[in-house]
Amino acid sequence: SILAMPWNPYLEEWAAANGSRVPGWICCSELGTDPSEYRMMACWKEDENSRLQIRDHLSHKYAFGVPGNYALDCLAQYGPLVEIGAGTGYWARCLRERGVDIVAYDIMGDSWRSWFRPSIVTEIRHRGTRAIVARPHPQLAEPVLWTEVLQGGPEVLLRHSERTLLLCWPDPWSGFDEASLLAYPGEHVAVVGEPGEEGPGSEDFQARLERSWRRIEVVAVPRWHSSEDRLFVYARR
């Protein structure tokens, strides 16, 4: 019998882009009219530019961090969850596909619209050389949500003390990451990103995590070239 695998097209595209299907080449798919559509578009010789452009394209299309099965299974054990800065809702969609109770929020302001606007990958030729570039999608100006994302930020967390807080690659400039820790009354925080000073979020966020929270789990996630992504789970000290 064929086992039904949990839904996760980002993981499939990440695998294709990292040579799992065509060694030495990077493959990419195109966002169709149905946002859940997965369609192979083309392959290019693997080089640093190709990796960066396809990572940029897929980060706009899905999320900055790639949700792998180990991380999703770990998060399911800490449900129910509340995610702040959920972006397109891709991680929330993957968790809901596994039956996890998660409420996802994002401010969905101008920076969100700018970052998550869908892109396409096109090939450019110049003086006999070929390269690829990720450009804004000519027909789609608004981000595509993968699941329900409610409008809201750290201020909503007082309503969700029974849920584990999830933060996936919080940005380093807006401060919503530290504000989330300050507003959150619950007992567990899960963070996706790189460890140490290279990790996601602001310096104040990282300092507050170190001071007030104790790391209890570290789980591998799929990594882009030269990244050190993990899922970290913390308990309140």
C-alpha positions, 0 to 999 in steps of 0.5 A: 500500500502507498502511505499518504505523506503529509502535505509540504510542497516547500520541502519538495522544492527545497529537495529539488533545489538542493540536488536531490533529484538532478545532481549538479543542477538546481530545479525550481517550480512556478507558482500557478494560479492555484497556490497549492499547485506544484509544477516543475519549471526548469533546471539550471547548473548549480552555482552560488547565484542560482542557489541565492536566487532560488532561495529568494524566490522560495522564501517569498513563495513559502517562508524563510525557514523550511519546515521538515518532518522532524521539526513539524513532529516536534512542534505537534508535541507542544500543541496547541500553538500560537504563531506571531509573525506567521508570514504567509501562514506556511508553517501553520498550514503544514501543522494544520495538515498534521491535525495540530491546533495552531492560531497564526497572526501577522501584522500584514503591513507594508513590509509584509506585502513587500517581502512576501509578494510572489516572484518568478524565476527567469533566465537572463542571457548576456554576451553568451552567459546564462544566469537566473534572477528572481523578479516580482510576479507580473500578475500577482502583487499581493502575498498568497496565504497558505492558510488562515492568518489573523491580523495581530501582533504580540498584544494578542498573546495574553489570550493564548497563555495555554499555547506554545509560542512559535516564532519562525525567523523573526526579523532583526529590526521591528522588535516584535520578537522581544515584544512577544516574549514580554507579552507571552504568559505561557510556558514554552517558546519554539524558535526556528532559525540559526543559533547564536549571534547569527540567529534570527531576531533582535539582539534584545530578543536573543538576550532575553531568551538567554536570560529568561528561558531554558533550551530543552530541545534542538531539532534539525530542519532542512537547511539552505546552503551555508545556513545552520537552521534548527528548531529550538524549544525553550521552557520558561526558567 
